Amino acid sequence: MADTLGPINNVHEGFWADWSKGGTWGLTWTLCPMHGNILTNVLALYFAILGVRLWVIVRYTLHQITSQSELLTPHLHNEQLILRNAHSGLATARLMLGLACTSRRSSGRPSFRSYSIGLFAIIYAFSFMAGDVLSNFAISVGSTNGGSPVLWRSPRCGVWNETYLEIVNNGDFLDEEEFSQTVEYTAKRASDVQRSLEYAQECYLNSSSTNSSTCHTFKTRNLAWQTDLGSCPFSSQLCHQDSETFVLDTGYIDSHDDLGINATPDNRLKYRRKTTCAVLNDTAHIKGWDGSVVNSSSPKPSPDAAYAYYGESLYKNTDFTYSYSNFASFYTNFTSQVTLAYQIDVEQAIGLADPQWTLSDFQPIPGLVQAKGDLILFFLSFDGMYAGQVEDPWFSAHGQQFFDTELTFLQERYARDSAISTLGCVEQHQFCSANDTCTEFLGFDQVQNVDLVMYGLTPQQNATFDRLLRSVTASSLREVLQDLAKTTTPMLASASMYQGISGDVVSLQLPPNQWGMELQYWHSIAMAQLQRTIVQYATGQIAVDPQYILPAMASQDIWFCKSLVVPSTLYQSYSVMAVILVVALGIFVVVVSFSIESVAALLRKCMGRSTTPRRWSQDNILRLHQPPGASQIPMHPVSGSGYPSSNTLRPDSTLELGILTTRYSTHDIASRAPDPEAPAIPSVSTQIGVGNPSRREPPIRPARDSGMTIHLETLDPAMPIVPLHILEGDRESSHMRRTPSPRLPPTARRPDGDHRNHEGPQNWRPWI
């Protein structure tokens, strides 16, 4: 958002409706930079928490899928332990990939499931990391022209003081104060055109400057148009035989989408402009001086002038439309340094209308009169010469002249064929209401008298139509060229000139389509001026001083002053519905993650599945060490799953896991009587404190060879976790088992002795 719009505190902070997306999805929340940064940081933290809780759901789903196998192998059991206890995606990936590598080394076969889960966890983790960084974009609202759309509400917006406007527009000043006001207004208008020229050069004519901050001033970067070839709009005798006819059609310019007037679909307007131009045949209409230029050795000529007879001038009270003299012949060596070589004059004839709202500059001859449109004539003169012949019909130059100079390539120059050449254009305007009811292509005054415009518009459309008409006037080719002629770059051809020390002006040879390039150049400035003027009416910058703008009193004028949407690179706008959806989704994920087992049970019940799944809580290794005073937690065996069962844990007991290297079977024989020949199987051992009940003694530490501790990083897929029920083995090979030793009570100390000959599994860790 450029600073040309005024103070940034005119941006509306809070909630508003962007009608580009409707009343619901268009709800927008605009925040200042500080509050926007706070929301962005909170949102990043929120996404981080959401990623952790969503991973709980993912882990539970994977855990339940892998528990469907009837044979719970040690490797599968370790996978489930990791899925249950690794609380982040990166931790899961590290442990799962480590488990897969260990399994490959021990078994010689890769575990594709472990690799898949590990890689998925990595992708998930980095996806949410990127989501944390880009979370702001999930709820941000982007503008079609970069930045965020913001609502501009300027206290300077209002309506013109019509008395003041009549004085400065028509030059009806009666005293020094009114004269000063007129001069200021004229200078302000020329300044606006100059700024539109700079904007057009940056954002219309320069396709490489897409990231320029200047181009993010208005709702859209530029207003597009299409250039086609057409037929000459004048009588055949007036059309130049070597000139093509160009038609510049803007297409429909939407007051909301293109100009930034925020309105519901039924309160919008569409505007379309068609400009048809051709070079005129001046043979019978330019009289007087023929434009011949004498060389430096010829005597000075007497004053002379050329006259263009295309209709009498109404404000000059002459029978000719325009005149141009040979004043350049009387230049001194310094005169060309302070004057413009190209001279352009613009005259306009408004199409006949009843009532007639605008005065014309001249009364056109019959061959130029337009029944449906406004006529604009551009008279071109040039006080220099060209280094080569120019075939362009408007810049035509074939008058050969010779000059005595040491530069041989400049000894031969070419003067223009005529002192004055004329380009004629017809401007037509069309307006359409929200229901696609449109006027014809008509002149400026003619289109205002159509019933649709006079009686068929809503109050909001009337306010838009009023500002749009005023902007159309300020952006007409006539107004733009009048003020552009006062600048140093009224034409692209000016860039091809050189002014010598002697005062002579020489231009490079121009291409044959130079006038078409000039037309495109002017039209781009006119479109930029249309965008600028609409914005200036909404921001109150249309006047030199705010005192010339009256506060808006009518409801439609108040609405217009609160409805300008422009892009901003400072303020940030967010979609209210996107915020609501993100928050609602996050709450849903958090609630489900904390009650995942209940939700899963409900889903199984709804789906008619009666199979009891593997219990999620049984793989929680945090339950292995219950703190004193904790409630008793029953752990029941799961039939057919190969998962350990245990007795109820006492509050002060310590649970240890052992590792068993015996074979697994899918048949649970926990209910059978123990085989006296079977070897002792390490199982859960509990140490219960004894002594005086009034004096609590610490529990007796178990013998160093009585068990081990285990954590996820040292899981060995070759070593299964000890089941707490006995799996049915091969009873035929019982003669190979060693004779079991007598078992001690759970609270008894084991006798001291040398434990080096202990025959338990080699991977046990001693109690430390």
N, C-alpha and C positions, 0 to 999 in steps of 0.2 A: 504494500500500500504506500504510494508515494506521498511525500509531505505536502504536495500541492492541494490536497483535499482539506487541509486545515489541521487543527489540534487533534491528537489522537484520543483525547478525552471525550470526543464526540461519539466514539464507538459505544454502542449499547452493550452493557454487561448484564448477563442474565439469560432468561429464557425467551425465545421468540420462535416463530414458525417460518421456516424456509419453504415457500409454497412450490418450489421446484420438485419436492418429493411428497407433497401432500400435507394435510394437517396433522397426521399421526407420525409418519416416518420423517417428516420434515421438522419435528420439534428439535430445536437447537439450543445448546447451552454455550454461551460465549464467556470466556474468562480472560482476565488480564494476564500478562506474562508470569507474574509471581504465582497467582492461583493456579495457572495452567501447569507450572512446574511442580507444584505440590500434588495436583491430581495425577500427573504423570508418574511421580515417584510412588504414590500410594498404589497406583494401578500396577506398577512393576512388582511391588511386594505382593500384591493380591494374586498376580499370575504365578509368582513363585510358590505361594501357599497352595494355590489351585493345582499346580503341577505335582506337588507332593501328595495331595489327597487323591488326585486322579490315579496316581501310580499305585495306591493301595488297591483300588478297584481292579486295575490291570493285573497286579500280582495275585490277587485272590482268584481272578478268572483263570490265569495260567496254572495256579496251584491246583484248582479243582479239575482242570482238564488233565493234568498229569497224574492225578490220583485215581483216574478211572481204571487204570491197569490192575488186573487181579494180582499179578506178581509184583510186589513192591521190592525192586532191586535196591541194593545199597546206593547205586548211583542216582536212581530216581528219588530215593529218600533224601539224599543230600541236595538234590535240586529243589525239593519241596522245602527243605529247611532254609535254603537261600531265599526262595520266593517269599517265605513267611517272615523272615527276619531282616532282610536287607531293605532298608526304608527309602532308598533313593535309587534313581535309575543308574547312576554311575557306579554305586556300590553293588547293585545287582549285576551289572555288566562285568565288573572286575572279578567278582566271586564266581559268576557263572562261566566266564571264559577261562578262569583259572581251573575250575572243576573240569571243564572240557579238555584242557591241555593235560591235566593229571590223568584223566581217564584214558586219553590216547596213549600216554606213555605206559600205563599199566596194562591195558587190554589190547593195545595195538589197533584199536578201531576208533574212529572219530565219533563223537556224540553230536549229531547234527541238531538235536533238540537244544542242547546246552549252547551250542554256537548260535543258533537262531535266536534264542531268548537273550543272549548276551548282546548280539548285534542290535536287536530290537530295542533293548534298554538303552544302548548308546544313542540310537537315533531319537528315541523319545527324550532323553536327557538334553541333547543338544537342540532339539526342536523347541523345548520349553525355555532353554537359555535364549534362543533367538526370539521367542515369544515375549520374554521379559523385556528385551531391548526394544522390540517393535510393538509392544502392547498398546502404546499410545495411538498407533494407526488403526487399531481395532475399533475405536470409538470416535476417532477424529473425523471431521467433515472437511473434505477437500473442495477447493474452488476450481472452476473450469479454467481459471487463469492463474493458477498457483496460489499458495497460501491457503488461508481459511476464509470462508465467507463471513463477513460481519455486517451487522446492521448499523447504518450511519444515521445518527439523529442530531442534526446541528440546530442550535438555538437561533442561528441566523437565517434559517430557511423561512420563506414566506412568499409574498406576492409583490409584484412591482408597484411602486408609487406611480400610477399612470400619468399624473401630471408631469413628474420628472421625466418619465420615459418619452413622452410626446415632445418635450423640449429638446432632449439630447438626440433623439432619433431623426427629427425633422430639421434640426438647426433653428428652431423658433426661439432663439434667445433674445431677450429684450434688455438685459443689463449685464454688467461685468460678471456677476456671480453665475448667471445662467450660461454665459459664454465660457467661463472657467469649467463649469460642469460638463459642457459639451465637449470641450477639448479633452478632459479627463476620460470621458466615456469613449471617445474615439481612440485615444491611446490605449485604453483597456482592451478594446475590441481588437486592435492591431496586435497587442501583446498576446492575446489568446490565440490568434491565428499563428503567430510565430511559435508558440509552444506546441500547437497542433502540428506545425511543420516539423518540429524537432521530434515529436512523438511518431509521426508518419515515417520519417527517415529511419527511426530506430526500430519500429514495430510493424510497419507495413512494407517498407521497401528493402529492409535488411533481414533476410530470413535466418541469418546465423545468430542473431541476438535474442534467442529464445529465453535466456536466463537473465536478461536485463531487468533490473528493478523498475525501470521506467515502464516496461510493458505490463506490469502488474498493477497499474493504476485503476483500470476500469474493469467491469464485470467480465468482459471478453477482451482478449488481446487485440483483435481487430475485427472489423465488419467486412466480410468477404463480399465480392461481387464477381460477376461473369462478364467478359467482354466478347461480343460477337459482331459479325459483319451484318449490316442491314442496308436498307434503301434510304436514299437521301430524303429528308423530310421536307425539302423545299421544292419549288418549281424547278423543272429540268434546266431552264436557262440559267438559274442561279447556282447550280451545282458544278463544281470543278470536275472536268472530265478525267483528270488524273488522280482524283482523291477518292479514297475508300470512305465508307461510312461506318463508324464504330458505334455500337450500342452497349452501354455500360448498365447492367441490371444488378441491383443489390440483392434481389430475392427478398423474401420476407424477413424483416428485422423485428424480432419479438421484443416487446417492451420489458418483459420479465427476463427472458433467457439471455438477451443480448445487451440490453441497456441497463439492467439491474434494478428495475422498479418492481419490488416484491409485491406480487398480487396473486389472488386466486385466479384460476383459469378463466372464470367468467368475468373478470375485471381487467383483462389484458387487451392490448391492441397490437396489431401488426402493421408495420410501415414498409413500403416498397418504393424505390425510386428508379426511374429509367431515364437515362441521359443518352440522347442520340445526337451525334456530331458529324459534321462534314465541312471541308474547306469550300468556300464560296468562289464563284467565278466573278472576279472584280472588274472584268474588262469594261463593262458599261457603267460601273458605279463608283470608280475611283477616278477623280478628275484633278486637274491642276498639275503640280510638280510631279514629274515621273520618277523621281527618286534617283536620278543620275548623280554620280559623285565625281568631282573633278580631282585630278591628281595634284601632286604638290607643285608642279611646274605651271599649272594653269592659273589664270587670274581668279580672284575670289568672286563668287557669283553674287547676284543680288538676292535679297530675301525672297523666298518662295514657299508655297504650302500646297499640300495635297488634301483633298476632301473626299470623304466617303459618304455617298448619297444612298442610304438605305432607309431613309425616313427622317422626318424633321425631329429635332431634339426638343423635348417638352420642357426641360429644365434650363437649357441654354438659349431657347427661343431662336433657333437657327433652322434653315431649311436643310442642312446637312447633319449627319449623325456624329461624325468625328472628323477632326483635321489634324495634320501633322506637318510641321514646317522643316525647312532645311537648316535649322539653328545649329546643327553640328558643324556646318561649314564655317561657322564663325568662332569655333572653339579656339582657345589659346592652347599652349602646350600642357597646361595644368587642368583644363576643364574636364577632360575625360576621366581624370582621377577622382572627381567628386560627383560624377553623374553616372547613371545607369545606361549602358549601351543599348539594352533592349527596353523598349517602351511598349507597355500593354495597357490598353483601355478596354473597359467592359461596360456594355450597355445592355439593358434588359427591358423587354416588353412583356408585361403580364397578360396572360390570356383573358379574354373578355369574360366577365362574370357579372351577375346581378344578385346582390349588390357587389360593387367593386371595392375590395378592402385595401388594395395596394396600388400606389402610383407607379406608372411606367416611366422609363427614361426617354423613350422615343416612340413615335408612331410608325410602325414598320410598313414597308411597301407591301402591296398585295401578295407578292410571291413569297413573303416571309411570314405572313400572318398564320398563327396556329389556332385552330378551333379548340383543341384540347391539349393545352400545354403552354409553357412559358418559353419565350424566345430569348436567347442570350447570344450577343455578338462579341467576339474578341478581336480587337484590332491590334496588329503587330507591326512595329517599326524597329529598325536597327540602324545605328549610325556608324557601323563599322563595315568591314569587308571580310570575305572568306578566302582561305588559302586554296580552295578548290571549288568546283561547281557543286551546287546543292540542288538535288532533284526533289526534295521534299516540297509538296505544293504550297505549304504555308510559309516555309522559309526559302522558297525558290530564289536562286541567285545564279545568273548566267552572264551578267554584264562584266565583260573582261576589261581590266584596267592594268596599266603598266606603271611601275614605280622605279625610280632610280635608287637602288640600294645595293650594298655589297653582298647581301644575302640573295643569292640567285633564286632560291625557292620562294622568296617573298616578292620578287620583282613582278610577278603576275598574280593579280588578285581579282576577286569576283564580287561585284556589287549586286544588291538585291534587284529583282526584276521590277519591283514596284515599291513606292514609298510606304504603302500600306497594303497589308494582306489581311484577309478576314476569315475567321473561323466561326461557323454558326452552330449552336447547340439548342436542343429542345429538352427542357426538363419537365418530367411528368411525375405525379405523386399518386399513390394509392394507399388507402387505409382499409383494414379489415377488423371486424369485431370478433369476439370470442367464438361466435357460432359460424365463422368463416363467411359471413356476409361482407362483401367488399365493394368499394366504390370503383368506378372506372379509373383509368389513368388520365388524370386531369391536371390542370395548372394549379398553382398555389391558392389563388382565390376561388377557383372553380370547385375544388374539392371541399372547401369549407361550407359550400351551399348545398351539399347533398343531404337528403333527408336522413340518411343513416347517421351522419355526423351530427346533424342538428337535433334529432329527436330520438335516435335509437341507442344512445349510450347511457351507461350507468353513471352515477356521480363520480366514482373512482375513475372510470374510463374518460369522463370529461376532463378531470384534472390531468390525467396522463396526456390526453389529446392536446390540451392547452400548452403544456410544456414541450410536447413533441413538435407542435407547429412552430413555436418560437425557436426551437433548436434547428428545425429544418430551414428556417429563414437564415439563421446564423451560419449554416453549413452549405448554403447554396453556392454554386460555382461563382456567381456574381459577387457575393459578399467575400468569399475566400480570396478571389483574385484581386479585388479592390484593395484589400489589406496586404495581400502578398506582394503586390507591386511596389509597396513601400519598403520591402526588405531587400537584402542584398542577393537573395536567391529566389527570384520569382519564377525562374525557369531553369530546367536542367541544362539548356544550351549555354547558360552563363558560365558554366564550368569549363567550356571549351574556348574561352576568350583569353586574349592577352593584350594588355595596354602597354605600348612602347613609350620610350622617353620622349619621342616627338609628339605624343598625344594620339597617334593613330591606334585604332582598335582592329585587331585581326583575330578571326576565329578559325578554328580548325574546320575542315570539311565535315558537314553533318550528314548522318545517314538519311535515306529516303523516307523512313518512318518516324522522323523526329517529332512530328506533331502528335502522333499517337502516344509516344512516350511522355510527352508533356501533359497530355490529357489524363493519362493514368496517374501521373505525379500529382496533379491538382485534385483528382478525385480521391486519392488516398488522404490528402490533407482535409478534404471536405468530410470524409467519414470520421476521421479523428476529431474534427471539430464538432460533429454531431454527438459523439460520445462525451466529449468534454462539456458541452453545453448542458446536456441532460444532468450530468453530475453537478455542475455549478448551480443549477436551479435548486437541486435538493440540498446542497451544502450552504447556499446563501452567498456563494462567491461570484454570482453573476453580476453583481453591482460593484462599483468602485469602493463604495462605503456602505456598511450595513444600514445607515440611516435612510437609504433610498429603497429599502425593502420593508414592507409592512408585515407585521405578524399575521400568520395564517389564522383566519377566523372561521371560515366554512369547514364543515366536517371533511369534505373531500380534499381540501388543501392541507388540513392537519394530517390526514392519512398519507398524503404524498410526502410530506416532510418527515415521516417516520418509516418510509418504505424503501430507502435506497440501500442496496446490497453491493458492497465492493470487496475485493480480496484484501487480506491483511497478512503480513508476515510477522507481525508482533503479537497480535491477539490470536487466541486459539479457540476454535469452535468444535463442540462435541455433539454427537447425535444422542439425544436423550433416550431414544428407544434402544440404541446399541448399548448404552450404559446399563439400562434396565435388564436387557437380555444377558449381558456378561455377568452382572451381579446375581441374577436369578440362576443362571447356569452354575455359577460358582457355589452358591448356597446348596443347590441340589447335589452337586458332586461331594461337598463336604458332609452333608447329612448322610448320603448313601455310604460314603467311605467309613463313617463311624459306626454304622449299623449294617455292615456288609453281609454278615452271616444271616441276620434276620431278613434282610431283603432277598438274599439268595434262597432262603427257605420258603419265603412267600412265592417267589417265582417258580420254584420247583412244584409247589403245591398247585399253583394255577396251571402249570403245564402237565399236571397229572403224573409226575414222576415220584415214585415211592422209595426209590433206592436212597439209602442214607449216605450222604457224601462223606468224604474224609473230613474230619473236623479241623478247621482252620486254627483253632486255639491250641490244639495238641502239639503243633510244630513250633510254638512260641518258646524259644529257649530262655526268655526272661522268666518263665515259670519254674526253671530248674532250681532256683535259689529263692525260696519263699522267706521273707523277712519274719522275725519273731512277731507274734500277734496276728499274723495273717490268717484268714479263714481257711478252713480245710477245703481243698479243691479235689473233688473226685475225678479220677481219670479212668475212664472205662475203655475196655478193649473194643476194637472195631473188627467184627467178624469178617474173615476172608480178605482183609487188607494187608495182612502181614505187618501191622503196626503194633508197637509195644503197648501193653496194658500195665496198670499198676494198682496198688492199693491206694486208699485215701492217704494223702500226705498230711501229716500232723503239722500244726503251726510252726513248731520249732525244728522241724526236720530239715535235712539238707539232702537234695536230690542230685545224684551223680549219674553220668552216662558212662557206660563201658562200651567196649568194642568187641564184637564176637566174630570169629572167623569161620564158624560152622556154616553148613549149607542151609538154605531157606526152602521151605515147602509152603504150598498154598493151603495146607490143611491145618486148621487150628485144633490142637489137642490139649488146650489148657485145662479142659475139664477132666482129663484122664489122670489116674493115680501116677505119681512119679515112679520112674523106674529106678530101683536101688542100684542098678549097674551103670546108670547114666552118670556122666561126669558132672561135676558142679559147674553151673553156668553163672557167671557173674551177673548180678541183677542190681536193682535199686537197693541200696543199703541206707538205713536211717539210723541216726544216732540220737537217742532220746536222753535228755538230761535227767539225772536222778539225784537224790539227796533230800535234804530238809526242804519241805515245801515252802517254808517261810523264807528260806535263803536260796535264791536262784543261783545255781552253779552253771558255769559254761558247759556245753556238751563236750563229751569226751571226743577228741579228734580221732578219726579212723586211722587204722594202720596205714603205713605208706604204700602197701601193696594192695590196699582194699579197693581202689577205684581210680578214676581219672577225671580230669576236667577237659572240656572240648570247646572250641570256638570255630566260627565258620571258616576262618582263613586256613585251618589245618585239616579240613575234612579230606579224608582219603576215600575215594570211591571203591577201593578194594576192601575197605573195612566197614561193615555195616554197623549201624547203631544197635545196641543190645535191645532186643525185644523183651518185654516184660511178661510175655507168655511163651510157652515152649512150643516151637514148631515141630511137627512130626518128622522124624528123621528115618534113617534106614536102620530098623531094628535088627536086621540080619547081621549088621556089622558091629553089634554091641560088644562082641568079644575083643574088639580092637581098642575099646575105651579103657582108660585107667580107672582103678577102683576109687570111688569118691571118698574123700576125707570127711570126718565128722564136721558138722556145721556148728558154729558158735551162735549163741543168742545175739540179736541185733545190737545189744548194748554192751556186750563183753569186749574186752580188749583182746586182740590177737597176741599170742605169745611173741616175745621178742626173739629174734633169731636172725639168721642170715637169710635175706630175701633174694639173694642173687640167683638161687636155683628155682625161683618162682616160675611156674610153667604157664602162666597166663599169656595172653596175646602180647606180642612184642611192642605194639603201638600204644600200649597204655601209658599214660603219664602219671607219675606218682603224685600223690596229694602233697601240695606245698602250702 
